[in-house]
Amino acid sequence: MNKQVSFSDIEHGNCRKKTRKEVFLQTMDRIIPWQRLCELIKPHYYSNKTGRPAIGAETMLRMYLLQIWFNLSDELTEDSIIDSHAMRDFVKINLLHQQAPDSTTLMQFRHLLEAANLQSQIQNDINKLLEEKNLVMHGGTIADASIFEAASSTRNETKSRDSEMHSTKKGNNYYFGMKAHIGVDAGTGAVVNTAFTAANEHDVTQAHKCYREDDHVRYGDSAYTGAEKRPEIQKMDEGKEIEYRTNKRRKTIQEKHDMPQNWEKSIEARKSAVRGKVEYPFYIVKRVFGCATAIYKGLEKNSNRLRMAFSSANLYMFRYRLETHQGGILPI
């Protein structure tokens, strides 16, 4: 069925400049493997043979991704699609023939993904795509964690905070919420592993979920000191020789005034230079996508949202390399 052009489409087509939102959405539309992702969803999606047909799985997936990328509520996602020409084009909705899915439909779609653990499957499938395009290297992994704050107010019906979130101290400040633990490929910076806990969980306890079994070298900040001595890591490293390049705590670095250069500080700086790659995915998720806080109640719902955000961050990092290959569009 050919798309019928409306007066709004004609008016928008006369714009001489594309907005950054429009460029971003058009790029993501080209590089996301829609068919592969929809094949994961369809076995769990509605297949009603009578009554009103269900909205297509791809349409709902597109709407769900908009919610992740622009940090929108269910209601605001619906309103934004109606209001924004770029978003309607991305979801492939023509208001002459079809209305935007409502907020309740989006909420039910999100619950369907959560019930079938499809966010984890989508994350794994996107990582497989990067592997197929040779955008992920092996041999080294960087581990790090970041806090995502949750609402700490008790001004609600139950007069209580989220029982699955906890408080932690970082520096001189206290934070209430959850932690995202990620493992990043030391060569390319792609997020290869994720784990999610309450904020009071120490980083080193999740190190085995961040590192990969085929590593030869592993990086981490001072919070990962002694990770190689933990039983779950020793079990994973049995029979292997793996070098741990973990940054030392500042107070343990010795000043050697009789040397022309402080070699220990120089070594720590080189470790940090490599380890700095782990900060970019956090920047994309928190600043570009705006997913800086835990917006749902419960750890699992927020974890699923962040899984999709980190998967999208991988696509965002490699969007130009996925889109262009020897002067053409990559086959996806």
KEKE-3310 file (N, C-alpha, C; in steps of 0.2 Angstrom, whole numbers, plus 5000, padded with zeros to 4 digits):
npx = (5004:5003:5010:4999:5001:5000:4994:5002:5013:5018:5021:5031:5040:5046:5055:5072:5082:5086:5081:5090:5084:5077:5087:5094:5083:5081:5093:5094:5083:5087:5098:5094:5090:5076:5068:5074:5072:5058:5055:5059:5049:5037:5032:5027:5018:5002:4990:4976:4962:4950:4939:4945:4960:4976:4988:5003:5018:5030:5027:5024:5036:5044:5038:5040:5054:5056:5051:5061:5072:5069:5066:5052:5035:5021:5010:5015:5023:5013:5007:5018:5021:5010:5011:5024:5032:5043:5044:5032:5035:5045:5039:5031:5017:5003:4992:4981:4976:4978:4977:4988:4995:4988:4992:4989:4990:5004:5009:5004:5011:5024:5024:5021:5034:5042:5037:5040:5054:5060:5068:5081:5084:5083:5094:5105:5103:5106:5120:5125:5123:5133:5144:5144:5146:5159:5162:5165:5178:5189:5197:5199:5191:5182:5176:5163:5153:5137:5127:5109:5098:5083:5066:5065:5056:5043:5030:5017:5004:5007:5016:5029:5046:5053:5055:5065:5075:5090:5100:5116:5133:5143:5157:5155:5141:5124:5115:5100:5093:5097:5110:5119:5129:5141:5150:5163:5169:5186:5193:5184:5174:5161:5146:5146:5141:5129:5123:5112:5108:5103:5108:5116:5124:5141:5153:5162:5156:5149:5157:5160:5149:5151:5164:5172:5173:5183:5193:5209:5215:5210:5201:5198:5191:5197:5187:5187:5197:5205:5197:5200:5202:5190:5178:5169:5175:5187:5183:5179:5191:5198:5212:5217:5227:5226:5228:5225:5222:5220:5215:5224:5220:5220:5227:5236:5246:5263:5273:5288:5301:5314:5315:5316:5304:5287:5284:5274:5262:5262:5259:5247:5240:5240:5232:5220:5218:5214:5203:5194:5185:5174:5166:5159:5147:5139:5137:5130:5118:5113:5114:5112:5101:5094:5090:5093:5088:5079:5064:5053:5044:5052:5065:5067:5059:5065:5077:5075:5072:5084:5092:5087:5091:5105:5108:5103:5112:5124:5121:5120:5133:5140:5134:5137:5147:5139:5130:5137:5147:5160:5155:5142:5125:5125:5120:5107)
npy = (4994:5011:5026:5038:5055:5069:5086:5091:5083:5088:5101:5099:5093:5104:5109:5115:5111:5097:5092:5088:5078:5072:5067:5059:5049:5044:5038:5028:5021:5015:5007:4997:4981:4977:4966:4954:4957:4958:4945:4939:4944:4940:4926:4928:4938:4945:4935:4936:4929:4933:4947:4964:4967:4965:4979:4980:4971:4977:4991:4994:4991:5001:5012:5009:5010:5024:5029:5025:5031:5045:5047:5046:5046:5035:5041:5053:5049:5044:5057:5064:5057:5061:5074:5076:5077:5070:5059:5052:5048:5039:5029:5025:5029:5035:5048:5050:5037:5029:5029:5035:5023:5021:5026:5016:5004:5004:5002:4989:4982:4984:4977:4965:4962:4962:4951:4940:4941:4948:4959:4956:4946:4954:4963:4953:4949:4961:4963:4951:4955:4966:4958:4950:4960:4963:4972:4971:4967:4954:4948:4958:4966:4980:4984:4993:5003:5012:5024:5025:5035:5034:5039:5046:5050:5049:5053:5047:5034:5023:5028:5025:5020:5013:4996:4988:4996:5004:5014:5022:5028:5040:5047:5062:5062:5055:5043:5036:5022:5012:5002:5001:4989:4987:4978:4982:4981:4982:4985:4991:4998:4994:4989:4974:4966:4966:4970:4972:4980:4984:5000:4999:4988:4982:4986:4976:4964:4960:4958:4946:4945:4955:4954:4944:4927:4924:4933:4940:4951:4962:4976:4989:5001:5007:5001:4988:4981:4967:4958:4947:4937:4933:4920:4916:4922:4916:4903:4905:4909:4897:4888:4897:4911:4927:4944:4957:4973:4984:4999:5007:5013:5030:5034:5024:5025:5027:5041:5044:5053:5053:5049:5054:5054:5050:5035:5026:5033:5036:5024:5021:5031:5027:5015:5021:5028:5019:5013:5023:5022:5016:5025:5031:5024:5026:5040:5041:5034:5041:5055:5058:5050:5053:5044:5045:5042:5030:5026:5018:5007:4995:4984:4975:4980:4993:4988:4981:4992:4999:4989:4990:5003:5002:4993:5001:5011:5005:5003:5017:5021:5015:5019:5026:5017:5006:5010:5014:5005:5002:5012:5010:5004:4994:4977:4971)
npz = (5000:4995:5002:5006:5002:5013:5016:5026:5025:5013:5016:5026:5018:5011:5020:5022:5030:5040:5056:5071:5078:5068:5059:5068:5071:5058:5055:5065:5061:5049:5053:5063:5065:5061:5056:5062:5076:5077:5075:5086:5095:5090:5093:5106:5104:5102:5094:5088:5080:5079:5080:5082:5074:5080:5084:5074:5078:5075:5074:5087:5094:5088:5094:5107:5108:5105:5117:5126:5121:5121:5134:5139:5146:5146:5142:5137:5126:5117:5114:5109:5097:5090:5089:5083:5068:5064:5073:5069:5056:5059:5067:5057:5054:5047:5049:5041:5039:5050:5068:5081:5092:5108:5125:5134:5127:5124:5137:5139:5130:5134:5146:5141:5135:5146:5153:5145:5146:5135:5133:5137:5128:5116:5118:5118:5105:5098:5102:5095:5082:5081:5083:5072:5062:5065:5075:5088:5099:5106:5121:5131:5144:5152:5167:5176:5187:5189:5198:5198:5202:5213:5217:5233:5241:5253:5252:5247:5244:5251:5260:5260:5254:5239:5241:5235:5232:5238:5249:5247:5250:5242:5240:5249:5249:5249:5241:5234:5227:5212:5205:5190:5183:5171:5158:5147:5131:5129:5118:5108:5115:5116:5125:5133:5143:5156:5172:5186:5201:5218:5225:5236:5234:5233:5220:5216:5219:5208:5198:5191:5182:5174:5167:5154:5149:5140:5142:5142:5148:5161:5166:5179:5191:5207:5215:5211:5217:5222:5215:5208:5218:5222:5225:5214:5203:5203:5200:5187:5181:5181:5177:5168:5163:5168:5167:5178:5178:5188:5195:5208:5224:5228:5240:5242:5233:5231:5234:5226:5228:5225:5212:5195:5189:5193:5193:5197:5197:5184:5178:5183:5177:5164:5164:5168:5156:5147:5153:5153:5142:5147:5152:5142:5137:5148:5148:5136:5139:5150:5147:5133:5130:5141:5152:5167:5179:5190:5185:5187:5199:5208:5205:5193:5183:5180:5177:5165:5157:5157:5151:5137:5135:5135:5125:5114:5116:5111:5097:5094:5096:5086:5075:5063:5057:5056:5046:5035:5023:5014:5005:5004:5010:5024:5023:5033)
capx = (5000:5007:5008:4996:5004:4995:4997:5007:5020:5021:5024:5037:5045:5049:5060:5078:5086:5083:5082:5095:5080:5075:5093:5095:5078:5082:5099:5092:5078:5091:5103:5091:5088:5069:5065:5076:5069:5051:5055:5059:5043:5030:5030:5024:5013:4995:4988:4969:4960:4943:4939:4949:4967:4981:4993:5009:5023:5035:5025:5024:5043:5046:5035:5043:5061:5055:5050:5067:5077:5068:5064:5045:5030:5017:5005:5019:5025:5008:5006:5024:5020:5004:5014:5031:5032:5049:5042:5027:5038:5049:5034:5027:5010:5000:4986:4975:4973:4979:4979:4994:4993:4987:4997:4988:4993:5011:5010:5003:5017:5030:5023:5022:5041:5045:5034:5044:5061:5062:5073:5087:5085:5085:5101:5109:5103:5110:5127:5127:5124:5139:5149:5144:5149:5166:5163:5167:5185:5189:5203:5200:5185:5183:5170:5162:5146:5135:5121:5103:5094:5075:5062:5066:5051:5038:5024:5013:4999:5010:5020:5036:5050:5053:5059:5070:5080:5093:5104:5123:5137:5148:5160:5151:5134:5121:5111:5095:5092:5100:5116:5120:5135:5142:5157:5164:5175:5192:5195:5180:5170:5154:5144:5145:5138:5126:5120:5108:5107:5102:5113:5121:5128:5147:5154:5166:5152:5146:5163:5160:5144:5154:5169:5170:5177:5189:5198:5217:5217:5204:5202:5193:5194:5199:5182:5187:5203:5204:5191:5203:5202:5183:5177:5166:5180:5192:5180:5178:5197:5202:5217:5219:5232:5223:5231:5221:5225:5215:5218:5225:5217:5225:5231:5241:5251:5268:5277:5295:5304:5321:5315:5315:5297:5284:5282:5268:5257:5262:5256:5240:5237:5239:5227:5214:5217:5210:5197:5190:5180:5168:5161:5155:5140:5135:5136:5124:5112:5111:5114:5109:5094:5090:5088:5097:5085:5075:5057:5047:5044:5054:5072:5067:5056:5070:5083:5073:5072:5091:5095:5086:5095:5112:5108:5103:5119:5129:5119:5121:5140:5142:5128:5140:5150:5134:5126:5141:5151:5162:5151:5135:5122:5126:5114:5105)
capy = (5000:5017:5031:5044:5061:5074:5093:5091:5080:5092:5107:5097:5092:5110:5112:5115:5108:5092:5093:5083:5073:5069:5064:5053:5044:5041:5034:5022:5017:5011:5002:4993:4974:4976:4959:4950:4959:4956:4937:4937:4946:4937:4920:4930:4943:4944:4932:4935:4927:4936:4954:4969:4965:4969:4983:4977:4971:4982:4998:4994:4991:5007:5016:5008:5013:5031:5030:5024:5036:5052:5047:5048:5042:5032:5046:5058:5045:5045:5064:5066:5055:5065:5081:5077:5073:5065:5053:5049:5045:5034:5024:5024:5030:5041:5049:5049:5030:5026:5033:5033:5018:5025:5025:5009:4999:5004:4999:4982:4980:4984:4972:4958:4961:4960:4944:4935:4942:4949:4964:4953:4943:4959:4965:4948:4949:4967:4961:4947:4959:4969:4953:4949:4966:4964:4979:4969:4963:4950:4948:4963:4969:4985:4984:4999:5004:5019:5024:5028:5037:5033:5043:5044:5053:5045:5056:5042:5031:5018:5031:5021:5020:5007:4992:4985:5001:5006:5020:5021:5034:5041:5054:5065:5062:5049:5042:5031:5020:5006:5002:4997:4986:4985:4976:4985:4979:4986:4987:4996:5002:4991:4986:4967:4963:4971:4967:4977:4978:4990:5004:4997:4982:4984:4984:4970:4958:4959:4958:4940:4946:4960:4951:4938:4921:4923:4938:4940:4956:4965:4983:4991:5006:5004:4997:4981:4978:4960:4954:4940:4933:4931:4913:4916:4924:4910:4897:4907:4909:4891:4886:4903:4916:4933:4950:4962:4980:4988:5006:5008:5018:5035:5034:5018:5026:5030:5046:5043:5059:5052:5047:5060:5054:5046:5029:5023:5038:5036:5018:5022:5036:5023:5011:5025:5030:5013:5012:5029:5020:5013:5031:5034:5021:5029:5046:5041:5032:5046:5062:5058:5047:5055:5039:5045:5040:5024:5029:5013:5004:4988:4983:4972:4985:4998:4984:4980:4998:5000:4985:4992:5009:5001:4991:5007:5015:5001:5005:5024:5022:5012:5020:5027:5011:5001:5012:5014:5000:5002:5017:5008:5003:4987:4973:4969)
capz = (5000:4995:5007:5004:5005:5016:5016:5031:5022:5008:5020:5029:5013:5009:5024:5019:5035:5044:5063:5074:5080:5062:5057:5072:5070:5051:5055:5069:5057:5044:5056:5067:5062:5063:5055:5067:5083:5077:5075:5093:5098:5087:5096:5112:5103:5101:5087:5088:5074:5078:5083:5079:5073:5085:5080:5072:5083:5073:5076:5095:5095:5087:5099:5114:5107:5106:5124:5129:5118:5123:5141:5139:5149:5141:5139:5133:5120:5112:5112:5105:5090:5087:5088:5080:5061:5063:5076:5066:5051:5062:5069:5051:5055:5043:5053:5037:5039:5057:5074:5085:5098:5114:5131:5137:5122:5125:5143:5139:5126:5138:5151:5137:5134:5153:5155:5141:5146:5129:5133:5137:5121:5111:5120:5116:5098:5095:5103:5090:5076:5082:5082:5064:5059:5067:5079:5095:5099:5112:5125:5136:5147:5157:5172:5180:5189:5190:5202:5195:5208:5213:5221:5240:5245:5256:5251:5243:5247:5256:5265:5261:5248:5235:5245:5231:5231:5244:5250:5247:5251:5237:5242:5255:5247:5250:5235:5235:5220:5210:5201:5184:5182:5164:5155:5141:5127:5130:5111:5104:5120:5116:5131:5131:5148:5161:5178:5190:5208:5223:5225:5241:5232:5231:5213:5215:5219:5201:5193:5187:5177:5169:5163:5149:5150:5135:5143:5144:5153:5164:5169:5184:5195:5214:5218:5209:5220:5224:5211:5206:5224:5224:5222:5207:5198:5203:5196:5180:5178:5183:5172:5164:5165:5166:5170:5181:5178:5192:5197:5215:5228:5228:5246:5242:5228:5235:5231:5226:5227:5222:5205:5190:5187:5198:5188:5199:5195:5176:5176:5185:5172:5158:5166:5167:5149:5144:5157:5152:5137:5150:5154:5136:5137:5153:5145:5131:5142:5155:5145:5127:5131:5147:5157:5172:5185:5190:5185:5189:5205:5207:5202:5187:5178:5179:5174:5158:5153:5156:5146:5131:5134:5134:5118:5110:5116:5107:5091:5094:5096:5080:5070:5056:5055:5054:5041:5029:5022:5007:5001:5003:5016:5026:5023:5040)
cpx = (5004:5005:5005:4999:4999:4998:5002:5014:5023:5024:5030:5042:5049:5054:5067:5083:5082:5085:5087:5090:5078:5081:5094:5090:5079:5088:5097:5088:5082:5095:5100:5088:5080:5066:5067:5073:5062:5050:5055:5053:5037:5028:5026:5019:5006:4993:4980:4967:4953:4944:4944:4956:4971:4986:4999:5014:5029:5033:5025:5031:5046:5044:5039:5051:5061:5054:5057:5072:5076:5065:5057:5041:5026:5013:5009:5022:5020:5007:5012:5023:5015:5007:5020:5030:5037:5047:5037:5030:5042:5044:5030:5020:5008:4993:4980:4972:4973:4980:4985:4992:4993:4992:4996:4990:5000:5013:5009:5009:5023:5030:5023:5030:5044:5043:5038:5051:5064:5067:5080:5089:5086:5092:5106:5109:5107:5118:5129:5127:5131:5145:5150:5147:5157:5167:5164:5174:5184:5196:5204:5193:5186:5176:5170:5155:5144:5128:5115:5099:5086:5072:5063:5061:5046:5031:5020:5008:5001:5014:5027:5040:5050:5058:5064:5076:5083:5098:5112:5127:5142:5151:5157:5144:5131:5116:5106:5093:5095:5107:5116:5127:5136:5149:5157:5170:5181:5195:5191:5175:5163:5152:5142:5141:5135:5123:5117:5107:5105:5108:5118:5125:5135:5149:5158:5162:5149:5151:5162:5154:5146:5159:5167:5175:5183:5194:5205:5219:5210:5205:5196:5196:5195:5194:5183:5194:5201:5199:5194:5203:5195:5182:5174:5170:5185:5189:5180:5185:5201:5206:5219:5224:5229:5226:5225:5224:5220:5218:5219:5222:5223:5230:5236:5246:5257:5272:5285:5299:5311:5321:5313:5307:5293:5281:5275:5262:5256:5258:5249:5236:5235:5233:5220:5212:5213:5204:5192:5184:5174:5163:5157:5148:5136:5133:5130:5118:5109:5110:5110:5102:5090:5088:5093:5095:5081:5067:5051:5049:5047:5061:5071:5064:5061:5076:5081:5074:5080:5094:5093:5090:5102:5113:5107:5109:5124:5127:5121:5129:5143:5138:5131:5144:5145:5131:5131:5146:5153:5158:5144:5132:5123:5120:5113:5099)
cpy = (5006:5022:5037:5051:5066:5081:5094:5089:5085:5098:5105:5096:5098:5113:5110:5111:5103:5093:5087:5077:5069:5065:5058:5047:5040:5036:5028:5018:5012:5006:4996:4987:4973:4969:4954:4951:4957:4949:4935:4938:4942:4931:4922:4936:4941:4941:4931:4934:4931:4943:4958:4967:4969:4973:4979:4977:4976:4989:4999:4995:4998:5012:5016:5011:5021:5033:5030:5030:5043:5052:5049:5044:5039:5037:5051:5055:5046:5052:5066:5063:5059:5071:5082:5073:5068:5059:5049:5045:5039:5028:5021:5024:5036:5042:5050:5042:5027:5031:5031:5028:5022:5022:5018:5003:4998:5001:4992:4979:4979:4978:4965:4957:4959:4953:4939:4936:4944:4955:4961:4949:4948:4962:4960:4948:4955:4966:4956:4950:4963:4964:4951:4954:4967:4970:4977:4965:4959:4950:4953:4966:4974:4985:4991:4999:5011:5019:5028:5029:5036:5038:5041:5047:5048:5048:5052:5039:5026:5021:5028:5022:5014:5002:4988:4990:5002:5012:5018:5028:5034:5047:5056:5065:5055:5049:5036:5029:5013:5007:4998:4995:4984:4983:4979:4983:4984:4989:4993:5000:4999:4988:4978:4963:4968:4967:4973:4975:4984:4994:5003:4991:4985:4982:4978:4963:4956:4959:4952:4941:4951:4958:4945:4933:4921:4929:4936:4945:4959:4971:4984:4997:5003:5000:4989:4978:4972:4956:4947:4935:4930:4924:4912:4918:4918:4904:4899:4907:4903:4889:4891:4908:4923:4939:4955:4968:4985:4994:5005:5013:5024:5035:5029:5019:5030:5035:5044:5049:5059:5050:5053:5060:5049:5040:5026:5027:5037:5029:5018:5026:5032:5018:5015:5027:5025:5012:5017:5027:5018:5019:5033:5031:5024:5036:5046:5039:5038:5053:5062:5056:5050:5050:5039:5043:5033:5027:5024:5011:4997:4988:4980:4976:4990:4994:4983:4986:5000:4996:4987:4999:5007:4997:4996:5011:5012:5003:5013:5025:5020:5014:5022:5021:5006:5003:5012:5009:5000:5006:5015:5006:4995:4983:4970:4965)
cpz = (5000:5000:5004:5007:5007:5015:5021:5029:5017:5011:5023:5024:5010:5014:5021:5024:5039:5051:5065:5076:5074:5059:5061:5071:5063:5051:5059:5065:5052:5047:5060:5063:5064:5062:5061:5074:5083:5077:5082:5097:5096:5091:5103:5111:5102:5094:5087:5081:5073:5082:5079:5079:5078:5081:5079:5077:5081:5075:5083:5097:5094:5092:5105:5114:5108:5113:5128:5127:5120:5130:5143:5143:5144:5138:5134:5126:5115:5110:5108:5098:5086:5085:5084:5073:5061:5067:5073:5060:5053:5064:5062:5051:5051:5046:5048:5037:5046:5062:5077:5091:5104:5120:5134:5133:5123:5131:5143:5135:5130:5143:5147:5136:5141:5155:5152:5142:5139:5128:5133:5131:5116:5112:5117:5108:5095:5096:5097:5083:5076:5081:5075:5060:5061:5071:5086:5095:5106:5115:5131:5138:5152:5161:5175:5182:5190:5194:5198:5201:5207:5217:5228:5244:5248:5256:5246:5247:5252:5261:5266:5254:5245:5239:5242:5230:5238:5244:5250:5248:5245:5238:5249:5254:5248:5244:5237:5228:5219:5207:5195:5183:5175:5163:5148:5137:5127:5123:5108:5109:5119:5122:5129:5137:5153:5166:5182:5197:5212:5223:5231:5240:5230:5223:5212:5215:5213:5196:5188:5182:5172:5164:5159:5150:5145:5136:5144:5149:5155:5167:5174:5188:5202:5217:5217:5212:5223:5221:5210:5212:5225:5221:5215:5202:5197:5199:5189:5177:5179:5176:5167:5167:5163:5170:5172:5182:5181:5195:5205:5218:5229:5234:5247:5237:5232:5231:5232:5223:5224:5215:5201:5188:5191:5193:5190:5197:5187:5174:5178:5179:5165:5158:5165:5160:5145:5147:5156:5146:5141:5152:5148:5136:5142:5151:5140:5134:5147:5152:5138:5127:5137:5152:5163:5179:5184:5190:5187:5196:5204:5203:5194:5181:5175:5175:5166:5154:5152:5151:5139:5129:5132:5127:5113:5110:5111:5099:5089:5093:5089:5074:5063:5053:5052:5047:5034:5029:5015:5002:5001:5010:5018:5026:5030:5039)
residu = (MET:ASN:LYS:GLN:VAL:SER:PHE:SER:ASP:ILE:GLU:HIS:GLY:ASN:CYS:ARG:LYS:LYS:THR:ARG:LYS:GLU:VAL:PHE:LEU:GLN:THR:MET:ASP:ARG:ILE:ILE:PRO:TRP:GLN:ARG:LEU:CYS:GLU:LEU:ILE:LYS:PRO:HIS:TYR:TYR:SER:ASN:LYS:THR:GLY:ARG:PRO:ALA:ILE:GLY:ALA:GLU:THR:MET:LEU:ARG:MET:TYR:LEU:LEU:GLN:ILE:TRP:PHE:ASN:LEU:SER:ASP:GLU:LEU:THR:GLU:ASP:SER:ILE:ILE:ASP:SER:HIS:ALA:MET:ARG:ASP:PHE:VAL:LYS:ILE:ASN:LEU:LEU:HIS:GLN:GLN:ALA:PRO:ASP:SER:THR:THR:LEU:MET:GLN:PHE:ARG:HIS:LEU:LEU:GLU:ALA:ALA:ASN:LEU:GLN:SER:GLN:ILE:GLN:ASN:ASP:ILE:ASN:LYS:LEU:LEU:GLU:GLU:LYS:ASN:LEU:VAL:MET:HIS:GLY:GLY:THR:ILE:ALA:ASP:ALA:SER:ILE:PHE:GLU:ALA:ALA:SER:SER:THR:ARG:ASN:GLU:THR:LYS:SER:ARG:ASP:SER:GLU:MET:HIS:SER:THR:LYS:LYS:GLY:ASN:ASN:TYR:TYR:PHE:GLY:MET:LYS:ALA:HIS:ILE:GLY:VAL:ASP:ALA:GLY:THR:GLY:ALA:VAL:VAL:ASN:THR:ALA:PHE:THR:ALA:ALA:ASN:GLU:HIS:ASP:VAL:THR:GLN:ALA:HIS:LYS:CYS:TYR:ARG:GLU:ASP:ASP:HIS:VAL:ARG:TYR:GLY:ASP:SER:ALA:TYR:THR:GLY:ALA:GLU:LYS:ARG:PRO:GLU:ILE:GLN:LYS:MET:ASP:GLU:GLY:LYS:GLU:ILE:GLU:TYR:ARG:THR:ASN:LYS:ARG:ARG:LYS:THR:ILE:GLN:GLU:LYS:HIS:ASP:MET:PRO:GLN:ASN:TRP:GLU:LYS:SER:ILE:GLU:ALA:ARG:LYS:SER:ALA:VAL:ARG:GLY:LYS:VAL:GLU:TYR:PRO:PHE:TYR:ILE:VAL:LYS:ARG:VAL:PHE:GLY:CYS:ALA:THR:ALA:ILE:TYR:LYS:GLY:LEU:GLU:LYS:ASN:SER:ASN:ARG:LEU:ARG:MET:ALA:PHE:SER:SER:ALA:ASN:LEU:TYR:MET:PHE:ARG:TYR:ARG:LEU:GLU:THR:HIS:GLN:GLY:GLY:ILE:LEU:PRO:ILE)
# end
